[in-house]
Structures are given as C-alpha cells and as structure tokens.
Amino acid sequence: DTGVSQNPRHKITKRGQNVTFRCDPISEHNRLYWYRQTLGQGPEFLTYFQNEAQLEKSRLLSDRFSAERPKGSFSTLEIQRTEQGDSAMYLCASSLALDGQDSNQPQHFGDGTRLSIL
Amino acid sequence: KNQVEQSPQSLIILEGKNCTLQCNYTVSPFSNLRWYKQDTGRGPVSLTIMTFSENTKSNGRYTATLDADTKQSSLHITASQLSDSASYICVVSLRMKTSYDKVIFGPGTSLSVIP
C-alpha cells in the first residue's frame, strides 16, 4: 500500500502522559500536514511541513504539541502532559507541491490515530 | 471571517435514490473547492476539485457544482448505494500570498443510505 500510513491507529493513555504519533506520507510528496478532528466536525489544521521545514502552525498547536519531520520523509506529532481535551482523531495528509503551489493537488489522508485520554 | 457551512447536517435516504448536499462558504480570496468522502474511522478521500472557472465536475455517480458568484457548491449523488454512507466534507482553499493555500474544512454532512 503506497498511501499515507499512520501509527498507531488507536492510543489510550492516562491524563498527564506523553504520546507520540507517526505519519509516513506518500514517498514522493514534499508537503505533510497534521489535522485534529473531533466527532461530528471537519478536520482542523494544526501544522504543515514543506520537506523538513515546518512552515506554519495553527493557534490550536499549544506549547504541549510539537511536530517534526527530520529528514523530510516521515513525521512525528508529540503531545506532552495530555489533557482530556486532547481526545480526538489526529489525521496526517500529504501532497505534492508543483512549482511552489499545491492548490490544485489533493491532499491524501491517512486513516488517523484516535487518541483517548482517560 | 473565513467559514465553510454545510447542509443538511445529516441525511437518510433509501438505496437507489438521488440526493444533493450543500456547501456555502465565505472565503476570500478563493482558490479552489474540494469535496471529500470520509468513511467512519477512515481518513477523508478526495472526490472532486473545482477552481474558480469551473462550475461542474463529475466523478462517477458524484457530480459537484460551483457558483463562485453566490459562493455555493453542491454535491449530487445519483443512484445511491449502501457504500455511499459516509460523511461528505466540503473544503475551500484560500489563495495566500505565500505558496501555501490555507485550507478550511466544513463540518461535513453525514449521509446514511438504507436498504
């Protein structure tokens, strides 16, 4: 399967613990996005990378959240000191930017990591 | 404020029937509009994409329309199948000064197709 892969699919943890999610994008895609989705809502943008550079972060991304894409390939999203409100589906997407623009290139999504905070 | 609204919030139809989902947006400057299908527990999958100059786009039994003047889009599903049961999300991109187009997702319409 050459689609976007996310691990783990589900994560259950106690409040206050740290968690880390991994996203493996489509190999030739240079852009990678993280989103958060709660039940009955559309995805909300968190951050995005162009290759290894993190170019934009949403205000939703508090200082407890950190994302990396060290070699411009896979990415990790870490949440420190988790809170009940962090319970959500965390989606990763990737796209191929051509000539600096990706507006007409669809974002390909993974199936997400569902985080449940006890 | 840049927003994307969708209606209805949820819809139940009989298998074989047609349906139309609506999307209204207040987004400027507009770049493009996409419809995504999201099955329960899965990530969204792109169905159609339309730029400012396009007013209709088809993908099998799915037909999307766009009226850039009224800032409205619709997704028409013909001869619905049980597998069409999913959330349908309207996504609008803003043309930014940077190379990244900001993307705004609607809340989705939950469609249930019943036998």
Interface residues (C-beta under 8 A of the other chain):
Chain A: V4 Y35 G40 Q41 G42 P43 E44 F45 Y48 Q50 L55 E56 L91 A93 A97 G100 Q101 D102 S103 N104 P106 Q107 H108 F109 G110 D111 G112 R114
Chain B: V4 S31 N32 R34 G41 R42 G43 P44 V45 S46 I49 T51 I89 V91 S93 R95 T98 S99 Y100 D101 K102 V103 F105 G106 P107 G108 S110
